[in-house]
């Protein structure tokens, strides 16, 4: 048997309400993204479909440059430190769209397994 008090029940109820709100917002966001992707695909021109923005076919001279590699490594380290600082200070404002939820996202194991 589990001992409960009115405070425990209040906290648990509030947590369940917050979870339901997050799930609802994430589902709405996923539906909106699917609609945007569908609209973008339907309205895309032939040039947009053929051109890949990530690979622009021009050589990147900085790939072999040691200074560029060091700058890239320093930038990544700074980003990691900023994320760790935000997490440690409680300012890690996690976007609801990035939260993995059981029953919404694939390969998420939670309380209902």
N, C-alpha and C positions, 0 to 999 in steps of 0.2 A: 504494500500500500504506500502511496505517496502522500506525504503531509503537505497540505496546501493552506494558504491563507488568502484573504481577499486581495492582498497586495500581489501575491504570486499570480492569481487569476487575472488581475488587471494588467500586469506586465505581459503575461502570455497572450492575452486578447489583443493588446496593442501591437505586439510583435506580429501576430497573424494578420492584423489589418494592414500593417506596413508592408508585409510580404505580398499580400493581395494587390496593394497599390503598385508595387514595383513590377509585379507580373503583368498587370494591366497596361502600365506605361511601356514596358518592353514589347509586348505584343502589338501595341499600337505603333510603336516605332518600326518594328519589323514589317508590318503591313505597309506603312508609309514608304519604307525603303524599297520594298518589292514593287509598289506602284510606280515610284520614281524610275527604277531600273527598267520597268516595262515601257514606260513613256519615253525614256531616253533611247531605248533600242528601237522603238517604233518611229521616232523622229530623227534618227541618225542618218546622216548623208553617207554616200558611198565612201568619200574620203575619210570620214570619221571611223567607219568600220574597217577600212584598210590600214590606217595609220595607227601604230601603237605608240603612245606617248612615252612609255617607259624605255623604249629602245629606239633612239632617234637616228641610228645608223652612222653617227659621227663617232670617231675615235675619241676616247677620253684620255688626254695626255697626262692627267693627274693620277692615273691608276698606278703607275710605277714610281711616282715621285715619293721619296721618303718623307719629305715635309708634309705632303698631303695625307699620307697614311698616319703620321703622328698627330696631325690636326684632327683627323677623323676619330682616332682613338681617344684623344682628349675630349672631344665633343660628346662621345658616347659615355665616357666616364663621368663627365659633368651631368649628363642627363640621369645617369643611375644615382648619383649622389643627391640630386634634386628630388628624385622620386623617394629615396630612402628618408630624406629629411621631412618631406611632406607626410610620409607614413608615420614617422616617429612623433611628429608634432600634432597628429590628428587632423591635418589639413589635406588629407588624401581624398579629395572630392571625386569619388569614383562615379563615372557616368553610368546611369542605369542601363544604357545600351551595352555596356561592357561586362555587366554582372551576368555570370552563368547561372541559370536557374533550372532546377529539376522540373521536368515536365514541359519545359519550353525549349531548351537547348539540348542537342544530342550529346551523349556521353557524359552526362552529369548525374552523379549518384548522390542522393541526399537522404532525407528522412524516410521517403516512401519506397525504399527498395525492398 
